[in-house]
Amino acid sequence: MLINLRKGKRAQSLVIVALSATALFGIIALGLDAGRLYFQRRDVQNAADAGALAGAQELMPPDGNSPVTSSMVAKANCEAALYGIQELGGTPTDGTDCTNPAPNYSPNGSGFITETAGNMPVTVRVWTPSGVPISANEIHVRVMYNVPLTFAAVIGFTNSAVVADAYAHGGFLYNTYAVFGFQAGPGGGNTVDFDQNGYAQIDNGNSGGDICTPSNQGRVVSNSKWHAPNPHPGWLNINGVFEHLSASDTHAVRTYWYQTVNPVPVQEQAPNYEATFTPGASSYGGTGTVNIYPGLYTQSLNIPFAGDPQGNWTYIFHNGMYLFQNASLNITGGTVSNTSTGQPLMKVVGPNGFVGGYSDLGVGPDGITDGVEFVFDGNSTFSMTSPKTKAPSVFLVAPQHTPGRVTPKIAFFVRQTDTSGSPWTDQVDGTKATAGGFPVQIWGTVYVGVPNAAATLQAASAWQSPGNRGTYGITGELIAPRVLLMGGNLANEATINPSVPNGTPGTPACTGGYVANPAGLLVQFNPNYAPMSQGYAYLVK
């Protein structure tokens, strides 16, 4: 009897172990498949993000203003579906590569399009526009992947759906600067460097009107070290905000009303401005008045010409794009502009009543309608200096509209492929301006894209006549890996009138008290002459 009882207990134990093992293996199976689903969820979300970004890229109007067209929507839908599938290793069932999107890539009656993969259980659904509220530049992508299950199939679960959504906007994601030195940091050296050779000023474009409510437009940013050394505390005056990434020497800096003393939390990336257009043949000629036409220049252009040793001629750059390929543009005298008379032209520009420069030369041969853009590539440089007794008079206005993928509102564009370490220089001595002349005025943005290169700007445009303070050297933005600011010795300490607001900026106790400074005028931010970055598509959800 005792032996039989033991055999029975042994048999029961075997049954219990068998049942426990089944349950244990089931738990392990579910855990392994759950882990697989977890990691697959990340891949599916990446696919949705990639699809949304690719689609939104197609919803960006070339100039930032024209409406989204049905062909743009069809291309956006196709690219979103294609990228969503390819990111997971699939190929579209209909084999499209989006070169010529099929008609089904226009939204159907349900407001979305659907594409499937032919080699895996993946479906992508795209809504353009994204939904409510409706934004023509926004796209919604949903990726659905029926993930095959291995261990869970034993208990009847052969697959599980993983779904991810992404929303992206096609448009312009950018910041507004007066001066931006974007070289990498920390430890990247001085990205904004002031030489304290005279008094100078940078303005955020509000002319002190926001002294009690400081805005964040027209900032002065150094992506690494800001350098404005001893000894004097007020050589460089900043009407606005300045920020720096790492260390700073701010002994020679005075801010009128607002100062960020701590480094910015993250390094800011450089804009992705574009100037891919290549102009055709160029030409120039004349005496007394020289007409210079847009196009490709492979020989350096030195102004004044040899027949004008005293710099008395007028040099008119007709509207359009000028590409200097292994050639340079050097200005040391003369009257230089893109107006019909060579003289400055001013009018109200933009919706804010700002009076700024404009060109009356009409449409250029390459479709640039209302300004000039100088592009430098290869071993090319631009320089303005005043070695003679008379400084050059320069008035140049950037285009508001440009062909193709060229970014508007840029007066000078130095391509990343330029090889010069100092590709852009303005060191005109404003004290040499003569009666009838006018200071250097650039109405537009100067952008240097060459890694580690420097843009040098002197306070040349503070030339003054009785009752006239002159204009800023650059109205728009000055952006380069490194920015070298030169004072120009255009004002003395006795004329400096710094402003200190009554009360703390940004509080009701602030009652103003701004006083303009007569120092040399370097850069003034203005949105009418500041470009927007092109080519960005960014996730919004």
Sequence and secondary structure as in RCSB ss.txt:
>XXXX:A:sequence
MLINLRKGKRAQSLVIVALSATALFGIIALGLDAGRLYFQRRDVQNAADAGALAGAQELMPPDGNSPVTSSMVAK
ANCEAALYGIQELGGTPTDGTDCTNPAPNYSPNGSGFITETAGNMPVTVRVWTPSGVPISANEIHVRVMYNVPLT
FAAVIGFTNSAVVADAYAHGGFLYNTYAVFGFQAGPGGGNTVDFDQNGYAQIDNGNSGGDICTPSNQGRVVSNSK
WHAPNPHPGWLNINGVFEHLSASDTHAVRTYWYQTVNPVPVQEQAPNYEATFTPGASSYGGTGTVNIYPGLYTQS
LNIPFAGDPQGNWTYIFHNGMYLFQNASLNITGGTVSNTSTGQPLMKVVGPNGFVGGYSDLGVGPDGITDGVEFV
FDGNSTFSMTSPKTKAPSVFLVAPQHTPGRVTPKIAFFVRQTDTSGSPWTDQVDGTKATAGGFPVQIWGTVYVGV
PNAAATLQAASAWQSPGNRGTYGITGELIAPRVLLMGGNLANEATINPSVPNGTPGTPACTGGYVANPAGLLVQF
NPNYAPMSQGYAYLVK
>XXXX:A:secstr
 HHHHHHHHHHHHHHHHHHHHHHHHHHHHHHHHHHHHHHHHHHHHHHHHHHHHHHHHTT  TTS S   HHHHHH
HHHHHHHHHHHTTT  BTT   SSS  GGGS  TTS EEEEBSSSSEEEEEESS SSS  TTEEEEEEEEEEE S
SGGGGT  EEEEEEEEEEEEE     EEEEE    SSS EEEEE  SS EEEE SSTTTTSSS  STTEEEESSE
EE  SS TTSEEEES EEESS EE TTEEESS    S  SS                EEE SSEEEEE EEE S 
EEES TT TT  SEEEE SEEEEEES  EEE SSEEESSSSSS  EEEETTTTEEEE   S   TTS  S EEEE
EESS  EEEE  SSS  EEEEE  SS STT  TTEEEEE TT   SS EEEE  GGG  TT    EEESEEEE S
TT EEEEE GGG  BTTB    SEEE EEESEEEEE  S S GGG      SS TTSTT         SEEEEEE
 GGG     SEEEE  
